[in-house]
Amino acid sequence: MESDLFPNAGTPPADNSRRSFMKQAGGIVGLVLAPPLVSQAERLTAFSKVIQGATDITLRVNGKAHSVRVEPRVTLLDALRERLDLTGTKKGCDHGQCGACTVHVNGQRTLSCLTLAVMSQGKEITTIEGLTQGEQLHPMQAAFIKHDGFQCGYCTPGQIMSGVACVQEGHASTDAQAREWMSGNLCRCGAYPNILAAVRDVAGKA
């Protein structure tokens, strides 16, 4: 009875075989025309420039030239701390979010954890160690002591370097302005009022 109602139930459509054939033929043609995976990888490699191995570079830090041997992936932060023993610059988040690694490059505040050492050649780099003149503290360093602008002290070098740049840039004319332009430097101890007081003190005397 069921076969009477659906006479073609057991027989596939006539075009089904043609459709299957076309799909199979298309797949075979695609495989034939597709480039081998190895040659494709070789072509991509030919267009990529890979730099490997350590390289001798010269970094001018705090007025002195230093020859260091680093791999291309080494950051300026690691070169300063591990190659030149300038450990005043701190490694905080290592993602450019806390500001603890702030240094000056050609007079501009720079996050050294996001800067490659090889890209810093030929530039004037100043770290927290380079602010002092012999035994004489920089006015910003003295102001941080005067206003007790630190607690644990870990973020202090970056705060001071940013504070110096903030004043030099003319971005410390008001409390609100100084807060805005110092907002990239974080203090987990929460010494912000004292840090602000130190920056504004120096800005008032500049």
N, CA and C atoms as a LAMMPS dump frame, in Angstrom:
ITEM: TIMESTEP
0
ITEM: NUMBER OF ATOMS
618
ITEM: BOX BOUNDS ff ff ff
-5.0000000000000000e+02 5.0000000000000000e+02
-5.0000000000000000e+02 5.0000000000000000e+02
-5.0000000000000000e+02 5.0000000000000000e+02
ITEM: ATOMS id mol type element x y z
1 1 1 N 0.84 -1.203 0
2 1 2 C 0 0 0
3 1 3 C 0.879 1.26 0
4 2 1 N 1.917 1.179 0.82
5 2 2 C 2.811 2.332 0.931
6 2 3 C 3.509 2.606 -0.383
7 3 1 N 3.828 1.5 -1.096
8 3 2 C 4.485 1.684 -2.383
9 3 3 C 3.563 2.299 -3.413
10 4 1 N 2.244 2.061 -3.248
11 4 2 C 1.307 2.678 -4.181
12 4 3 C 1.212 4.184 -3.944
13 5 1 N 1.257 4.575 -2.672
14 5 2 C 1.179 6 -2.371
15 5 3 C 2.441 6.747 -2.789
16 6 1 N 3.568 6.079 -2.613
17 6 2 C 4.864 6.695 -2.944
18 6 3 C 5.61 5.797 -3.914
19 7 1 N 5.257 5.858 -5.148
20 7 2 C 5.837 4.917 -6.115
21 7 3 C 7.335 5.084 -6.296
22 8 1 N 7.874 6.264 -6.048
23 8 2 C 9.317 6.479 -6.276
24 8 3 C 10.124 6.489 -4.983
25 9 1 N 9.507 5.994 -3.89
26 9 2 C 10.179 6.07 -2.591
27 9 3 C 11.482 5.313 -2.576
28 10 1 N 11.538 4.201 -3.246
29 10 2 C 12.75 3.386 -3.196
30 10 3 C 13.744 3.713 -4.266
31 11 1 N 13.413 4.626 -5.15
32 11 2 C 14.302 4.965 -6.258
33 11 3 C 14.813 6.382 -6.11
34 12 1 N 16.107 6.604 -6.034
35 12 2 C 16.637 7.971 -5.898
36 12 3 C 16.375 8.761 -7.154
37 13 1 N 16.282 10.093 -7.036
38 13 2 C 16.068 10.938 -8.214
39 13 3 C 17.126 10.699 -9.261
40 14 1 N 16.707 10.887 -10.498
41 14 2 C 17.629 10.606 -11.602
42 14 3 C 18.842 11.513 -11.571
43 15 1 N 18.66 12.769 -11.091
44 15 2 C 19.79 13.695 -11.119
45 15 3 C 20.72 13.534 -9.943
46 16 1 N 20.347 12.625 -9.012
47 16 2 C 21.195 12.446 -7.83
48 16 3 C 22.564 11.925 -8.221
49 17 1 N 22.572 10.979 -9.162
50 17 2 C 23.853 10.42 -9.579
51 17 3 C 24.695 11.476 -10.289
52 18 1 N 24.031 12.332 -11.086
53 18 2 C 24.776 13.394 -11.764
54 18 3 C 25.345 14.396 -10.768
55 19 1 N 24.519 14.738 -9.717
56 19 2 C 24.974 15.672 -8.701
57 19 3 C 26.183 15.106 -7.943
58 20 1 N 26.095 13.853 -7.582
59 20 2 C 27.208 13.217 -6.869
60 20 3 C 28.464 13.207 -7.724
61 21 1 N 28.258 12.884 -9.014
62 21 2 C 29.408 12.852 -9.922
63 21 3 C 30.078 14.217 -10.019
64 22 1 N 29.264 15.285 -10.125
65 22 2 C 29.825 16.625 -10.253
66 22 3 C 30.592 17.031 -8.989
67 23 1 N 30.027 16.657 -7.824
68 23 2 C 30.724 16.97 -6.57
69 23 3 C 32.073 16.273 -6.498
70 24 1 N 32.08 14.987 -6.858
71 24 2 C 33.332 14.242 -6.807
72 24 3 C 34.335 14.792 -7.811
73 25 1 N 33.837 15.088 -9.008
74 25 2 C 34.735 15.622 -10.038
75 25 3 C 35.314 16.963 -9.614
76 26 1 N 34.46 17.822 -9.021
77 26 2 C 34.942 19.117 -8.553
78 26 3 C 35.999 18.976 -7.474
79 27 1 N 35.802 18.026 -6.561
80 27 2 C 36.784 17.806 -5.506
81 27 3 C 38.109 17.344 -6.055
82 28 1 N 38.067 16.457 -7.048
83 28 2 C 39.305 15.955 -7.646
84 28 3 C 40.055 17.08 -8.355
85 29 1 N 39.293 17.89 -9.126
86 29 2 C 39.927 19.02 -9.819
87 29 3 C 40.549 19.991 -8.824
88 30 1 N 39.832 20.227 -7.699
89 30 2 C 40.364 21.132 -6.68
90 30 3 C 41.661 20.624 -6.088
91 31 1 N 41.721 19.329 -5.846
92 31 2 C 42.951 18.749 -5.294
93 31 3 C 44.103 18.86 -6.282
94 32 1 N 43.783 18.671 -7.57
95 32 2 C 44.835 18.743 -8.585
96 32 3 C 45.379 20.155 -8.718
97 33 1 N 44.457 21.147 -8.669
98 33 2 C 44.873 22.535 -8.869
99 33 3 C 45.476 23.159 -7.62
100 34 1 N 45.119 22.659 -6.424
101 34 2 C 45.625 23.248 -5.182
102 34 3 C 47.118 23.036 -5.07
103 35 1 N 47.88 24.062 -4.649
104 35 2 C 49.327 23.898 -4.497
105 35 3 C 49.635 22.999 -3.311
106 36 1 N 50.709 22.252 -3.377
107 36 2 C 51.09 21.412 -2.235
108 36 3 C 51.316 22.256 -0.998
109 37 1 N 51.034 21.672 0.177
110 37 2 C 51.166 22.406 1.429
111 37 3 C 52.604 22.845 1.677
112 38 1 N 53.541 22.004 1.293
113 38 2 C 54.941 22.329 1.534
114 38 3 C 55.344 23.55 0.718
115 39 1 N 54.996 23.566 -0.565
116 39 2 C 55.385 24.702 -1.402
117 39 3 C 54.699 25.988 -0.941
118 40 1 N 53.45 25.867 -0.432
119 40 2 C 52.756 27.037 0.087
120 40 3 C 53.507 27.597 1.287
121 41 1 N 53.942 26.737 2.188
122 41 2 C 54.704 27.173 3.357
123 41 3 C 56.02 27.801 2.947
124 42 1 N 56.639 27.222 1.914
125 42 2 C 57.906 27.777 1.443
126 42 3 C 57.717 29.173 0.871
127 43 1 N 56.607 29.373 0.16
128 43 2 C 56.351 30.698 -0.386
129 43 3 C 56.129 31.728 0.712
130 44 1 N 55.383 31.34 1.769
131 44 2 C 55.156 32.265 2.881
132 44 3 C 56.452 32.592 3.595
133 45 1 N 57.305 31.583 3.742
134 45 2 C 58.588 31.805 4.409
135 45 3 C 59.462 32.764 3.61
136 46 1 N 59.378 32.664 2.289
137 46 2 C 60.2 33.529 1.44
138 46 3 C 59.852 34.997 1.613
139 47 1 N 58.6 35.292 1.986
140 47 2 C 58.164 36.677 2.151
141 47 3 C 58.326 37.178 3.579
142 48 1 N 58.709 36.329 4.52
143 48 2 C 58.867 36.738 5.917
144 48 3 C 60.339 36.924 6.223
145 49 1 N 60.654 38.043 6.871
146 49 2 C 62.031 38.352 7.227
147 49 3 C 62.254 37.982 8.68
148 50 1 N 63.125 37.023 8.916
149 50 2 C 63.375 36.532 10.262
150 50 3 C 64.767 36.955 10.697
151 51 1 N 64.835 37.618 11.836
152 51 2 C 66.122 38.028 12.392
153 51 3 C 66.408 37.145 13.595
154 52 1 N 67.542 36.503 13.565
155 52 2 C 67.881 35.579 14.634
156 52 3 C 69.264 35.896 15.177
157 53 1 N 69.475 35.484 16.435
158 53 2 C 70.787 35.618 17.028
159 53 3 C 71.028 36.952 17.701
160 54 1 N 72.014 36.953 18.589
161 54 2 C 72.35 38.163 19.326
162 54 3 C 73.093 39.153 18.428
163 55 1 N 72.91 40.434 18.731
164 55 2 C 73.518 41.498 17.941
165 55 3 C 74.191 42.499 18.867
166 56 1 N 75.336 43.005 18.452
167 56 2 C 76.023 44.041 19.232
168 56 3 C 75.413 45.398 18.901
169 57 1 N 74.945 46.099 19.917
170 57 2 C 74.361 47.429 19.72
171 57 3 C 74.978 48.394 20.721
172 58 1 N 74.79 49.667 20.474
173 58 2 C 75.286 50.708 21.375
174 58 3 C 74.106 51.519 21.88
175 59 1 N 73.969 51.596 23.173
176 59 2 C 72.915 52.387 23.796
177 59 3 C 73.558 53.555 24.535
178 60 1 N 73.05 54.731 24.302
179 60 2 C 73.546 55.918 25.002
180 60 3 C 72.597 56.199 26.165
181 61 1 N 73.074 55.874 27.365
182 61 2 C 72.244 55.962 28.565
183 61 3 C 72.889 56.914 29.561
184 62 1 N 72.117 57.887 30.001
185 62 2 C 72.584 58.856 31.002
186 62 3 C 73.889 59.53 30.574
187 63 1 N 73.971 59.833 29.281
188 63 2 C 75.117 60.568 28.759
189 63 3 C 76.322 59.734 28.415
190 64 1 N 76.245 58.41 28.574
191 64 2 C 77.379 57.54 28.276
192 64 3 C 76.971 56.459 27.283
193 65 1 N 77.903 56.099 26.395
194 65 2 C 77.643 55.048 25.412
195 65 3 C 78.001 53.69 26.009
196 66 1 N 77.112 52.732 25.841
197 66 2 C 77.319 51.381 26.362
198 66 3 C 77.12 50.379 25.229
199 67 1 N 78.11 49.494 25.059
200 67 2 C 77.987 48.428 24.076
201 67 3 C 77.399 47.198 24.746
202 68 1 N 76.32 46.689 24.202
203 68 2 C 75.662 45.513 24.761
204 68 3 C 75.343 44.545 23.636
205 69 1 N 75.265 43.299 23.982
206 69 2 C 74.925 42.253 23.01
207 69 3 C 73.558 41.694 23.391
208 70 1 N 72.599 41.893 22.53
209 70 2 C 71.229 41.484 22.828
210 70 3 C 70.599 40.815 21.617
211 71 1 N 69.591 40.01 21.885
212 71 2 C 68.782 39.447 20.808
213 71 3 C 67.747 40.492 20.39
214 72 1 N 67.224 40.402 19.179
215 72 2 C 66.263 41.404 18.693
216 72 3 C 65.02 41.528 19.568
217 73 1 N 64.663 40.482 20.293
218 73 2 C 63.428 40.509 21.092
219 73 3 C 63.617 41.143 22.474
220 74 1 N 64.856 41.459 22.86
221 74 2 C 65.119 42.005 24.192
222 74 3 C 64.584 43.429 24.295
223 75 1 N 63.834 43.693 25.348
224 75 2 C 63.282 45.031 25.55
225 75 3 C 64.339 45.968 26.13
226 76 1 N 64.074 47.245 25.991
227 76 2 C 64.968 48.237 26.588
228 76 3 C 65.013 48.059 28.093
229 77 1 N 63.889 47.73 28.694
230 77 2 C 63.833 47.51 30.139
231 77 3 C 64.796 46.408 30.56
232 78 1 N 64.757 45.282 29.886
233 78 2 C 65.634 44.162 30.246
234 78 3 C 67.095 44.483 29.946
235 79 1 N 67.336 45.227 28.877
236 79 2 C 68.718 45.608 28.571
237 79 3 C 69.283 46.508 29.665
238 80 1 N 68.475 47.445 30.144
239 80 2 C 68.924 48.35 31.205
240 80 3 C 69.195 47.589 32.497
241 81 1 N 68.282 46.72 32.86
242 81 2 C 68.385 46.03 34.147
243 81 3 C 69.404 44.893 34.119
244 82 1 N 69.366 44.083 33.078
245 82 2 C 70.158 42.852 33.064
246 82 3 C 71.516 43.003 32.39
247 83 1 N 71.641 43.949 31.464
248 83 2 C 72.928 44.12 30.776
249 83 3 C 73.739 45.268 31.36
250 84 1 N 73.055 46.345 31.768
251 84 2 C 73.761 47.529 32.254
252 84 3 C 73.662 47.701 33.769
253 85 1 N 72.928 46.83 34.439
254 85 2 C 72.798 46.859 35.899
255 85 3 C 72.188 48.164 36.398
256 86 1 N 71.341 48.775 35.58
257 86 2 C 70.612 49.978 35.991
258 86 3 C 69.23 49.523 36.464
259 87 1 N 69.187 49.088 37.708
260 87 2 C 67.976 48.439 38.223
261 87 3 C 66.992 49.417 38.856
262 88 1 N 67.275 50.716 38.74
263 88 2 C 66.312 51.689 39.262
264 88 3 C 65.011 51.657 38.492
265 89 1 N 65.097 51.379 37.195
266 89 2 C 63.893 51.234 36.364
267 89 3 C 63.256 49.894 36.697
268 90 1 N 62 49.897 37.105
269 90 2 C 61.358 48.693 37.63
270 90 3 C 60.505 47.985 36.586
271 91 1 N 60.449 46.68 36.716
272 91 2 C 59.544 45.874 35.905
273 91 3 C 58.307 45.585 36.737
274 92 1 N 57.188 46.176 36.331
275 92 2 C 55.937 45.983 37.06
276 92 3 C 55.059 44.968 36.36
277 93 1 N 54.144 45.46 35.532
278 93 2 C 53.222 44.569 34.824
279 93 3 C 53.874 43.937 33.6
280 94 1 N 54.897 44.575 33.035
281 94 2 C 55.563 44.121 31.813
282 94 3 C 54.617 44.127 30.619
283 95 1 N 53.535 44.885 30.708
284 95 2 C 52.57 44.999 29.618
285 95 3 C 52.253 46.462 29.277
286 96 1 N 53.026 47.395 29.805
287 96 2 C 52.805 48.802 29.5
288 96 3 C 51.595 49.405 30.156
289 97 1 N 51.156 48.85 31.286
290 97 2 C 49.93 49.322 31.919
291 97 3 C 50.155 50.024 33.259
292 98 1 N 51.322 49.854 33.873
293 98 2 C 51.508 50.406 35.226
294 98 3 C 52.436 51.604 35.273
295 99 1 N 53.337 51.751 34.3
296 99 2 C 54.228 52.902 34.254
297 99 3 C 55.481 52.797 35.096
298 100 1 N 55.685 51.667 35.782
299 100 2 C 56.862 51.537 36.648
300 100 3 C 58.167 51.559 35.859
301 101 1 N 58.111 51.233 34.573
302 101 2 C 59.326 51.135 33.756
303 101 3 C 59.612 52.417 32.972
304 102 1 N 58.964 53.521 33.317
305 102 2 C 59.09 54.756 32.536
306 102 3 C 60.518 55.293 32.538
307 103 1 N 61.021 55.583 31.358
308 103 2 C 62.312 56.264 31.185
309 103 3 C 62.077 57.39 30.17
310 104 1 N 63.102 58.191 29.956
311 104 2 C 63.019 59.235 28.93
312 104 3 C 63.861 58.816 27.73
313 105 1 N 63.285 58.879 26.555
314 105 2 C 64.008 58.614 25.304
315 105 3 C 63.881 59.861 24.436
316 106 1 N 65.024 60.489 24.19
317 106 2 C 65.034 61.777 23.481
318 106 3 C 64.105 62.789 24.142
319 107 1 N 64.098 62.762 25.474
320 107 2 C 63.319 63.727 26.233
321 107 3 C 61.85 63.384 26.393
322 108 1 N 61.401 62.289 25.78
323 108 2 C 60.005 61.903 25.867
324 108 3 C 59.866 60.696 26.802
325 109 1 N 58.865 60.74 27.681
326 109 2 C 58.671 59.576 28.548
327 109 3 C 58.248 58.377 27.715
328 110 1 N 58.859 57.243 28.036
329 110 2 C 58.695 56.033 27.237
330 110 3 C 58.564 54.831 28.153
331 111 1 N 57.679 53.927 27.805
332 111 2 C 57.542 52.672 28.547
333 111 3 C 58.596 51.705 28.025
334 112 1 N 59.62 51.479 28.821
335 112 2 C 60.749 50.671 28.346
336 112 3 C 60.407 49.199 28.198
337 113 1 N 59.328 48.745 28.836
338 113 2 C 58.955 47.338 28.689
339 113 3 C 58.311 47.072 27.332
340 114 1 N 57.871 48.12 26.642
341 114 2 C 57.26 47.973 25.316
342 114 3 C 58.185 48.456 24.208
343 115 1 N 59.427 48.778 24.558
344 115 2 C 60.379 49.313 23.589
345 115 3 C 61.518 48.327 23.392
346 116 1 N 61.81 47.977 22.164
347 116 2 C 62.916 47.071 21.894
348 116 3 C 64.245 47.809 22.021
349 117 1 N 65.22 47.119 22.592
350 117 2 C 66.527 47.738 22.78
351 117 3 C 67.159 48.119 21.443
352 118 1 N 67.005 47.262 20.428
353 118 2 C 67.636 47.533 19.136
354 118 3 C 67.038 48.769 18.47
355 119 1 N 65.825 49.133 18.844
356 119 2 C 65.187 50.316 18.268
357 119 3 C 65.574 51.592 19
358 120 1 N 66.375 51.457 20.054
359 120 2 C 66.76 52.614 20.869
360 120 3 C 68.164 53.102 20.565
361 121 1 N 68.814 52.509 19.581
362 121 2 C 70.153 52.947 19.217
363 121 3 C 70.117 54.36 18.641
364 122 1 N 71.147 55.13 18.961
365 122 2 C 71.242 56.487 18.451
366 122 3 C 70.339 57.476 19.165
367 123 1 N 69.712 57.06 20.241
368 123 2 C 68.809 57.94 20.98
369 123 3 C 69.365 58.19 22.382
370 124 1 N 68.988 59.33 22.945
371 124 2 C 69.421 59.674 24.302
372 124 3 C 68.431 59.083 25.306
373 125 1 N 68.92 58.188 26.119
374 125 2 C 68.085 57.503 27.108
375 125 3 C 68.47 57.997 28.503
376 126 1 N 67.468 58.364 29.268
377 126 2 C 67.705 58.806 30.65
378 126 3 C 66.881 57.936 31.581
379 127 1 N 67.543 57.385 32.588
380 127 2 C 66.862 56.584 33.602
381 127 3 C 66.847 57.361 34.915
382 128 1 N 66.234 56.795 35.925
383 128 2 C 66.162 57.445 37.237
384 128 3 C 67.556 57.731 37.782
385 129 1 N 68.535 56.866 37.43
386 129 2 C 69.905 57.074 37.905
387 129 3 C 70.541 58.311 37.274
388 130 1 N 70.028 58.709 36.112
389 130 2 C 70.624 59.831 35.404
390 130 3 C 70.066 61.187 35.791
391 131 1 N 69.114 61.228 36.709
392 131 2 C 68.529 62.506 37.112
393 131 3 C 69.415 63.274 38.088
394 132 1 N 70.161 62.547 38.895
395 132 2 C 70.98 63.205 39.905
396 132 3 C 72.228 63.83 39.282
397 133 1 N 72.718 64.876 39.899
398 133 2 C 73.976 65.502 39.521
399 133 3 C 74.969 65.254 40.651
400 134 1 N 75.696 64.156 40.543
401 134 2 C 76.58 63.766 41.636
402 134 3 C 75.758 63.354 42.837
403 135 1 N 75.936 64.062 43.945
404 135 2 C 75.174 63.785 45.162
405 135 3 C 73.914 64.635 45.257
406 136 1 N 73.737 65.53 44.307
407 136 2 C 72.59 66.435 44.344
408 136 3 C 71.385 65.803 43.664
409 137 1 N 70.291 65.728 44.408
410 137 2 C 69.066 65.15 43.873
411 137 3 C 68.408 66.088 42.867
412 138 1 N 67.686 65.496 41.958
413 138 2 C 66.849 66.281 41.052
414 138 3 C 65.726 66.906 41.874
415 139 1 N 65.249 68.097 41.528
416 139 2 C 64.155 68.722 42.286
417 139 3 C 62.937 67.82 42.461
418 140 1 N 62.643 66.987 41.481
419 140 2 C 61.494 66.09 41.612
420 140 3 C 61.772 65.012 42.652
421 141 1 N 62.988 64.519 42.691
422 141 2 C 63.342 63.529 43.707
423 141 3 C 63.258 64.143 45.102
424 142 1 N 63.755 65.363 45.226
425 142 2 C 63.701 66.051 46.519
426 142 3 C 62.255 66.315 46.935
427 143 1 N 61.412 66.647 45.956
428 143 2 C 60.005 66.92 46.259
429 143 3 C 59.277 65.661 46.714
430 144 1 N 59.613 64.521 46.141
431 144 2 C 58.988 63.261 46.569
432 144 3 C 59.357 62.943 48.019
433 145 1 N 60.587 63.27 48.4
434 145 2 C 60.988 63.065 49.796
435 145 3 C 60.267 64.06 50.699
436 146 1 N 60.22 65.305 50.268
437 146 2 C 59.583 66.359 51.049
438 146 3 C 58.109 66.07 51.303
439 147 1 N 57.396 65.595 50.286
440 147 2 C 55.958 65.373 50.399
441 147 3 C 55.609 63.911 50.69
442 148 1 N 56.63 63.109 50.971
443 148 2 C 56.4 61.694 51.279
444 148 3 C 55.575 61.039 50.17
445 149 1 N 56.051 61.194 48.93
446 149 2 C 55.31 60.714 47.768
447 149 3 C 55.51 59.261 47.448
448 150 1 N 55.785 58.46 48.44
449 150 2 C 55.964 57.019 48.2
450 150 3 C 55.738 56.256 49.494
451 151 1 N 55.402 54.981 49.337
452 151 2 C 55.29 54.096 50.506
453 151 3 C 56.223 52.903 50.308
454 152 1 N 55.805 51.932 49.501
455 152 2 C 56.716 50.8 49.258
456 152 3 C 57.869 51.216 48.353
457 153 1 N 57.643 52.214 47.504
458 153 2 C 58.712 52.751 46.669
459 153 3 C 58.912 52.059 45.334
460 154 1 N 58.167 50.988 45.072
461 154 2 C 58.422 50.245 43.836
462 154 3 C 58.062 51.063 42.597
463 155 1 N 56.978 51.797 42.66
464 155 2 C 56.55 52.586 41.496
465 155 3 C 57.242 53.944 41.424
466 156 1 N 57.975 54.307 42.479
467 156 2 C 58.513 55.665 42.599
468 156 3 C 59.416 56.091 41.441
469 157 1 N 60.357 55.243 40.963
470 157 2 C 61.192 55.692 39.832
471 157 3 C 60.361 56.079 38.613
472 158 1 N 59.373 55.27 38.284
473 158 2 C 58.512 55.594 37.148
474 158 3 C 57.675 56.833 37.4
475 159 1 N 57.206 56.987 38.637
476 159 2 C 56.427 58.179 38.983
477 159 3 C 57.282 59.426 38.837
478 160 1 N 58.501 59.374 39.304
479 160 2 C 59.391 60.535 39.228
480 160 3 C 59.721 60.87 37.779
481 161 1 N 60.025 59.846 36.98
482 161 2 C 60.351 60.1 35.571
483 161 3 C 59.163 60.711 34.843
484 162 1 N 57.968 60.229 35.133
485 162 2 C 56.769 60.809 34.512
486 162 3 C 56.505 62.211 35.041
487 163 1 N 56.76 62.414 36.345
488 163 2 C 56.57 63.734 36.93
489 163 3 C 57.476 64.776 36.307
490 164 1 N 58.736 64.415 36.071
491 164 2 C 59.684 65.333 35.427
492 164 3 C 59.194 65.693 34.028
493 165 1 N 58.785 64.675 33.269
494 165 2 C 58.294 64.931 31.918
495 165 3 C 57.012 65.75 31.94
496 166 1 N 56.156 65.47 32.908
497 166 2 C 54.886 66.182 33.024
498 166 3 C 55.117 67.675 33.203
499 167 1 N 56.075 68.029 34.032
500 167 2 C 56.391 69.437 34.268
501 167 3 C 57.034 70.049 33.027
502 168 1 N 57.969 69.313 32.406
503 168 2 C 58.653 69.822 31.218
504 168 3 C 57.683 70.041 30.064
505 169 1 N 56.662 69.217 29.986
506 169 2 C 55.669 69.331 28.919
507 169 3 C 54.649 70.445 29.182
508 170 1 N 54.686 71.002 30.405
509 170 2 C 53.712 72.026 30.757
510 170 3 C 52.344 71.464 31.083
511 171 1 N 52.336 70.223 31.566
512 171 2 C 51.069 69.555 31.857
513 171 3 C 50.826 69.411 33.36
514 172 1 N 51.337 70.352 34.138
515 172 2 C 51.132 70.291 35.585
516 172 3 C 50.701 71.655 36.116
517 173 1 N 49.966 72.393 35.305
518 173 2 C 49.549 73.737 35.698
519 173 3 C 48.472 73.726 36.775
520 174 1 N 47.639 72.695 36.771
521 174 2 C 46.576 72.57 37.773
522 174 3 C 46.586 71.149 38.32
523 175 1 N 45.885 70.951 39.436
524 175 2 C 45.807 69.611 40.009
525 175 3 C 45.153 68.644 39.028
526 176 1 N 44.052 69.082 38.411
527 176 2 C 43.325 68.206 37.494
528 176 3 C 44.184 67.835 36.285
529 177 1 N 44.918 68.81 35.777
530 177 2 C 45.771 68.54 34.623
531 177 3 C 46.889 67.565 34.986
532 178 1 N 47.508 67.789 36.136
533 178 2 C 48.592 66.904 36.572
534 178 3 C 48.082 65.487 36.799
535 179 1 N 46.9 65.366 37.393
536 179 2 C 46.322 64.027 37.595
537 179 3 C 46.119 63.322 36.265
538 180 1 N 45.592 64.047 35.29
539 180 2 C 45.318 63.459 33.977
540 180 3 C 46.594 62.966 33.31
541 181 1 N 47.635 63.802 33.333
542 181 2 C 48.864 63.458 32.628
543 181 3 C 49.772 62.522 33.423
544 182 1 N 49.434 62.271 34.679
545 182 2 C 50.161 61.29 35.483
546 182 3 C 49.363 59.994 35.634
547 183 1 N 48.216 59.923 34.979
548 183 2 C 47.315 58.783 35.193
549 183 3 C 47.86 57.464 34.662
550 184 1 N 48.873 57.511 33.828
551 184 2 C 49.458 56.274 33.321
552 184 3 C 50.377 55.586 34.308
553 185 1 N 50.654 56.224 35.424
554 185 2 C 51.52 55.633 36.451
555 185 3 C 50.672 55.239 37.651
556 186 1 N 50.665 53.968 37.957
557 186 2 C 49.833 53.439 39.03
558 186 3 C 50.628 53.254 40.313
559 187 1 N 49.96 53.491 41.441
560 187 2 C 50.555 53.292 42.768
561 187 3 C 49.61 52.417 43.574
562 188 1 N 50.01 51.212 43.836
563 188 2 C 49.137 50.285 44.569
564 188 3 C 49.014 50.672 46.037
565 189 1 N 49.954 51.462 46.527
566 189 2 C 49.871 51.92 47.917
567 189 3 C 48.887 53.07 48.07
568 190 1 N 48.533 53.712 46.965
569 190 2 C 47.572 54.807 47.012
570 190 3 C 48.143 56.127 47.491
571 191 1 N 49.409 56.398 47.158
572 191 2 C 50.044 57.643 47.604
573 191 3 C 49.797 58.789 46.625
574 192 1 N 48.71 58.739 45.896
575 192 2 C 48.446 59.734 44.857
576 192 3 C 48.405 61.186 45.349
577 193 1 N 47.766 61.486 46.483
578 193 2 C 47.753 62.897 46.932
579 193 3 C 49.161 63.45 47.152
580 194 1 N 50.032 62.645 47.724
581 194 2 C 51.399 63.099 47.981
582 194 3 C 52.213 63.197 46.69
583 195 1 N 51.966 62.259 45.772
584 195 2 C 52.641 62.326 44.467
585 195 3 C 52.219 63.594 43.74
586 196 1 N 50.937 63.866 43.766
587 196 2 C 50.422 65.087 43.125
588 196 3 C 51.034 66.325 43.757
589 197 1 N 51.144 66.334 45.071
590 197 2 C 51.723 67.49 45.763
591 197 3 C 53.17 67.709 45.341
592 198 1 N 53.913 66.619 45.177
593 198 2 C 55.313 66.736 44.762
594 198 3 C 55.422 67.3 43.352
595 199 1 N 54.606 66.787 42.443
596 199 2 C 54.646 67.251 41.048
597 199 3 C 54.243 68.713 40.952
598 200 1 N 53.204 69.081 41.664
599 200 2 C 52.744 70.475 41.637
600 200 3 C 53.745 71.407 42.289
601 201 1 N 54.451 70.93 43.305
602 201 2 C 55.48 71.732 43.971
603 201 3 C 56.571 72.101 42.971
604 202 1 N 57.059 71.1 42.243
605 202 2 C 58.118 71.333 41.254
606 202 3 C 57.602 72.216 40.124
607 203 1 N 56.363 71.985 39.685
608 203 2 C 55.792 72.788 38.61
609 203 3 C 55.679 74.256 39.022
610 204 1 N 55.39 74.499 40.304
611 204 2 C 55.277 75.87 40.784
612 204 3 C 56.601 76.594 40.837
613 205 1 N 57.681 75.84 40.945
614 205 2 C 59.01 76.443 41.007
615 205 3 C 59.711 76.48 39.656
616 206 1 N 59.134 75.795 38.69
617 206 2 C 59.779 75.703 37.375
618 206 3 C 59.752 77.06 36.67
